[in-house]
Amino acid sequence: MKLIFAPAILAVLFVGSNLLAQDSASNRQIDTLETSEGDAKLAKLLEGRVAGEAQSCLPAFGERGMTIIDETALVFDFGSTIYVNVPDDAHDLNDRDLLVTRRIGSRMCSSDTVQTEDSFTRTYTGNIFLNDFVPYTRSASEDGD
């Protein structure tokens, strides 16, 4: 009797594992679609710019603003140069959050502690672990146009 049911059980297991694999693949595809929206926003900001050498700290002065790109990166505007930081946990970035930093000096560095708070309720929402800041400047051909 075990031999009669064994092929049926194997078939059910095979079909079930295929459904799980398809579900996993569709979840990865959804994750990719969500991530690509932030990537597209970042790509638009970086159009016509060239990456420089990564730096562990931002310049002390000249910052004009900071933008959080959901689930992607932090962008710091210094006029002709923008600095991009893609934290280890970029999926936790939310443009509705505020960044609360505990700086060691006058500059923001990748070693600084960064917490996030909800901008409306001011409640703690998490931590961000920064990486190096990559400067992007306009390419020479863009400057001449």
N, C-alpha and C positions, 0 to 999 in steps of 0.2 A: 504494500500500500504506500510506503514511503516513496517508492520509485515513481508511482503514478502522480503524486503531488509535487515531487521535486522539480520537474520541468515547469510546472505552473508557478511555483514559488520563485524559481529563477527568472521566469518571464516577468513576473510582477516586480521583482527587485531590479531587473534591467530597465524596465519602463520607468520605474520610480527614480532610479539614478539618472536616467536621461532627462527627466523632468527637472530634477534638482540642478543638473548641469545647465540646462536651458535657463532656469530661474537665476542661477548665479551669473550666467553670461549677460542676461538682460539687466541685472542689477549693476554689473560693471559698465554696461552701455549707458544706463541712466546716470551713474556717477560721472562718466566721461562727458556726457552732455551737460551736466551741471557745472563741472569744472571748466569745460570749454567756454562757457559764457564769461567767466572771470578772466580766462586766458585771452579771449577776444578783446575784452575791455583793456587789458594790459597791453596787448599787441597794438591797439589803436593809440594808446598813450606813447608807445615807444617808436611809432612810425617815424622814419627819417633820423633816428638816433642810433648812435654806436655805443656799445658797452665798453666801459673802461675797466681797470683793474679793481677787483673787489676790495673794500676797505672795512675795517672792523668798527670804525666810528664815523659819524656824520661830522661835517664841519661845525664849528662852534656857533657861527652866525650866518644869517642870510636865508634861513628857511622861510618860505612864503606860505606854506601850507602842507597838510598831510592828507592823503586819501587812503581809505581802506577799500580794497577791492574784495568783495565777498569771496571767501574761501580760496583766495589766491595770493594776495601780496599787500604790503604797505608801500605807498609811494610818497616820497618826500620831495617837494618842489623847492628848488633853489634857483629859480629863474632859468638860466641857460643850461643848467644841469639838473636832472632829476635822479634821485637815488631810489632803488628798488630793493626791498627786503622781502624775501620769501621765507617766512618762519617754518620751522620744522612741522608745526601744527597749523598750517595755513587753512585747513578745513574748518578751523574754529573761528576764523575771522568773519566779522559781521559788521557791515557799514553802519549799523545802528548802535554799535558799542563805542565807548570812550576808552582811550588808552591811558592808563595811569602808570607812569614810569617812576622808578627810583634810580636816579642817575648818580653815578659815582663822581662825576665832574660836571662841567658845563655842556659837554657833548653827549649825544645819545650813542651808546656803543652796543655791540652785539652781546656783551656780558651783562647789560642792565636788566633788572627785573621789570617785567611789563605785565600788568594785570589788566583785565578788561572789566568794564562796568556797563550795565544797561544805561543808555543815555537818558531814559525817562525816569526810571526808578532809582538809579544810582546804586543798584545792587551788584555785587560781585558776580561775574559770569565766567571767569577763567583766567588762565595765564597764557602768555605768548612767549615762545622761546625763539629769539631773534637769531638770524644768521648774519653773515657779512652783508654790507650795503654795496650794491653794484651801481656805479654812476653811469648815466647815459647822457651823452651830449649830442647835439646836432652834428650830422656828418658835414664834411667840408663842402660837398656838393649842395647840401641843403642851405648852408650859410650863404652861398653865392647867389641863390635864386631870389 
